[in-house]
Amino acid sequence: MTPKYFHYISHLKWLFFIIGVYFASSASITRAENYLSGIGLGITLIGIGFAIGSLSDIEKLTKKEKKIVSNPKRFKKETKSLFAGTCLGLLASVFFFSIPFINQSLSKDITEGYANLGYGTVAFALGMFLELKQLYEKRLIFKKQNEIL
């Protein structure tokens, strides 16, 4: 059982999501000099939000989570989408890290922006992976509670 304070801390994920969306969208809209870094910071904060969300108590299921873990088709669909998001985030990070090697004529600011974007997508992928892990744990707890083995 997760201590209660971890469950309360997990509610901070919404703060990270809001701040992350703000940074990513404001950087995209204003197109400032370092907008790639702003987008990277926003994606990083969203990834941290996913990671913090995985601290919640796995024994407390919402109605939506109960529907997902009780229905094998929905559970498969949800896990496939989380796994695809994780893989997509990792592939995107490899792409962003490789851009300076592909196009060596880019300025230092742009290469640093792509590096920040790469770090952001790694954080996002790790957060998605933690959400996937938590979903599997919730499924096991649900099975144990309802003896659907």
One Martini backbone bead per residue (centre of mass of N, CA, C, O) as a GRO file, in nm:
protein
  149
    1MET     BB    1   0.096   0.037   0.022
    2THR     BB    2   0.055   0.362  -0.019
    3PRO     BB    3   0.126   0.632   0.108
    4LYS     BB    4  -0.066   0.911   0.147
    5TYR     BB    5   0.141   1.131   0.059
    6PHE     BB    6   0.178   1.021  -0.228
    7HIS     BB    7  -0.113   1.062  -0.315
    8TYR     BB    8  -0.110   1.371  -0.273
    9ILE     BB    9   0.132   1.431  -0.461
   10SER     BB   10  -0.007   1.324  -0.728
   11HIS     BB   11  -0.183   1.593  -0.765
   12LEU     BB   12   0.057   1.765  -0.897
   13LYS     BB   13   0.026   1.688  -1.195
   14TRP     BB   14  -0.161   1.923  -1.279
   15LEU     BB   15   0.047   2.145  -1.248
   16PHE     BB   16   0.248   2.031  -1.457
   17PHE     BB   17   0.056   2.030  -1.695
   18ILE     BB   18  -0.012   2.331  -1.703
   19ILE     BB   19   0.276   2.441  -1.722
   20GLY     BB   20   0.361   2.276  -1.972
   21VAL     BB   21   0.146   2.386  -2.165
   22TYR     BB   22   0.225   2.677  -2.138
   23PHE     BB   23   0.518   2.661  -2.240
   24ALA     BB   24   0.461   2.520  -2.512
   25SER     BB   25   0.251   2.727  -2.623
   26SER     BB   26   0.407   2.994  -2.587
   27ALA     BB   27   0.647   2.908  -2.765
   28SER     BB   28   0.477   2.857  -3.023
   29ILE     BB   29   0.339   3.138  -3.052
   30THR     BB   30   0.591   3.344  -3.023
   31ARG     BB   31   0.862   3.257  -3.143
   32ALA     BB   32   1.111   3.268  -3.001
   33GLU     BB   33   1.444   3.224  -2.994
   34ASN     BB   34   1.381   2.968  -2.767
   35TYR     BB   35   1.136   2.766  -2.845
   36LEU     BB   36   1.255   2.480  -2.816
   37SER     BB   37   1.311   2.500  -2.511
   38GLY     BB   38   1.016   2.553  -2.428
   39ILE     BB   39   0.902   2.290  -2.535
   40GLY     BB   40   1.091   2.107  -2.374
   41LEU     BB   41   0.995   2.203  -2.096
   42GLY     BB   42   0.699   2.126  -2.130
   43ILE     BB   43   0.748   1.820  -2.180
   44THR     BB   44   0.895   1.769  -1.917
   45LEU     BB   45   0.660   1.850  -1.726
   46ILE     BB   46   0.464   1.638  -1.830
   47GLY     BB   47   0.642   1.394  -1.758
   48ILE     BB   48   0.649   1.459  -1.456
   49GLY     BB   49   0.346   1.434  -1.420
   50PHE     BB   50   0.330   1.136  -1.486
   51ALA     BB   51   0.525   1.042  -1.264
   52ILE     BB   52   0.365   1.160  -1.023
   53GLY     BB   53   0.098   1.001  -1.087
   54SER     BB   54   0.239   0.715  -1.009
   55LEU     BB   55   0.211   0.765  -0.681
   56SER     BB   56  -0.046   0.657  -0.650
   57ASP     BB   57  -0.289   0.466  -0.534
   58ILE     BB   58  -0.359   0.137  -0.652
   59GLU     BB   59  -0.626   0.076  -0.471
   60LYS     BB   60  -0.742   0.339  -0.597
   61LEU     BB   61  -1.028   0.347  -0.797
   62THR     BB   62  -1.176   0.466  -1.048
   63LYS     BB   63  -1.427   0.432  -1.263
   64LYS     BB   64  -1.250   0.434  -1.516
   65GLU     BB   65  -1.038   0.226  -1.415
   66LYS     BB   66  -1.239  -0.005  -1.372
   67LYS     BB   67  -1.321  -0.026  -1.671
   68ILE     BB   68  -1.040  -0.091  -1.779
   69VAL     BB   69  -0.950  -0.342  -1.590
   70SER     BB   70  -1.219  -0.519  -1.644
   71ASN     BB   71  -1.158  -0.480  -1.953
   72PRO     BB   72  -0.958  -0.637  -2.174
   73LYS     BB   73  -0.984  -0.453  -2.426
   74ARG     BB   74  -0.932  -0.179  -2.287
   75PHE     BB   75  -0.664  -0.257  -2.162
   76LYS     BB   76  -0.516  -0.311  -2.426
   77LYS     BB   77  -0.559  -0.033  -2.552
   78GLU     BB   78  -0.420   0.130  -2.327
   79THR     BB   79  -0.143  -0.012  -2.335
   80LYS     BB   80  -0.082   0.042  -2.631
   81SER     BB   81  -0.087   0.353  -2.612
   82LEU     BB   82   0.135   0.381  -2.396
   83PHE     BB   83   0.354   0.228  -2.554
   84ALA     BB   84   0.349   0.410  -2.803
   85GLY     BB   85   0.424   0.671  -2.651
   86THR     BB   86   0.696   0.570  -2.551
   87CYS     BB   87   0.823   0.503  -2.826
   88LEU     BB   88   0.780   0.779  -2.956
   89GLY     BB   89   0.950   0.938  -2.752
   90LEU     BB   90   1.216   0.787  -2.804
   91LEU     BB   91   1.234   0.843  -3.108
   92ALA     BB   92   1.225   1.150  -3.087
   93SER     BB   93   1.483   1.179  -2.918
   94VAL     BB   94   1.674   1.059  -3.125
   95PHE     BB   95   1.613   1.267  -3.339
   96PHE     BB   96   1.691   1.527  -3.176
   97PHE     BB   97   1.986   1.430  -3.116
   98SER     BB   98   2.062   1.392  -3.440
   99ILE     BB   99   2.040   1.670  -3.585
  100PRO     BB  100   2.334   1.788  -3.545
  101PHE     BB  101   2.456   1.552  -3.727
  102ILE     BB  102   2.297   1.602  -3.987
  103ASN     BB  103   2.303   1.931  -3.928
  104GLN     BB  104   2.600   2.122  -3.893
  105SER     BB  105   2.488   2.431  -3.966
  106LEU     BB  106   2.381   2.487  -3.702
  107SER     BB  107   2.328   2.658  -3.444
  108LYS     BB  108   2.373   2.653  -3.107
  109ASP     BB  109   2.082   2.722  -3.021
  110ILE     BB  110   1.942   2.498  -3.187
  111THR     BB  111   2.092   2.253  -3.072
  112GLU     BB  112   2.001   2.308  -2.779
  113GLY     BB  113   1.699   2.288  -2.839
  114TYR     BB  114   1.705   1.991  -2.937
  115ALA     BB  115   1.818   1.879  -2.675
  116ASN     BB  116   1.583   1.971  -2.495
  117LEU     BB  117   1.374   1.812  -2.656
  118GLY     BB  118   1.501   1.535  -2.602
  119TYR     BB  119   1.477   1.543  -2.292
  120GLY     BB  120   1.170   1.581  -2.289
  121THR     BB  121   1.097   1.310  -2.436
  122VAL     BB  122   1.223   1.129  -2.224
  123ALA     BB  123   1.044   1.218  -1.987
  124PHE     BB  124   0.779   1.144  -2.126
  125ALA     BB  125   0.839   0.841  -2.167
  126LEU     BB  126   0.882   0.774  -1.867
  127GLY     BB  127   0.601   0.861  -1.776
  128MET     BB  128   0.446   0.661  -1.954
  129PHE     BB  129   0.576   0.407  -1.834
  130LEU     BB  130   0.468   0.453  -1.544
  131GLU     BB  131   0.173   0.437  -1.625
  132LEU     BB  132   0.186   0.149  -1.730
  133LYS     BB  133   0.277   0.016  -1.468
  134GLN     BB  134   0.032   0.109  -1.300
  135LEU     BB  135  -0.185  -0.035  -1.466
  136TYR     BB  136  -0.083  -0.322  -1.407
  137GLU     BB  137  -0.110  -0.301  -1.099
  138LYS     BB  138  -0.415  -0.244  -1.098
  139ARG     BB  139  -0.494  -0.509  -1.232
  140LEU     BB  140  -0.385  -0.696  -1.011
  141ILE     BB  141  -0.553  -0.583  -0.779
  142PHE     BB  142  -0.828  -0.631  -0.909
  143LYS     BB  143  -0.800  -0.937  -0.935
  144LYS     BB  144  -0.753  -0.992  -0.633
  145GLN     BB  145  -1.024  -0.864  -0.532
  146ASN     BB  146  -1.208  -1.039  -0.764
  147GLU     BB  147  -1.106  -1.312  -0.863
  148ILE     BB  148  -0.999  -1.326  -1.206
  149LEU     BB  149  -0.794  -1.572  -1.254
   0.00000   0.00000   0.00000
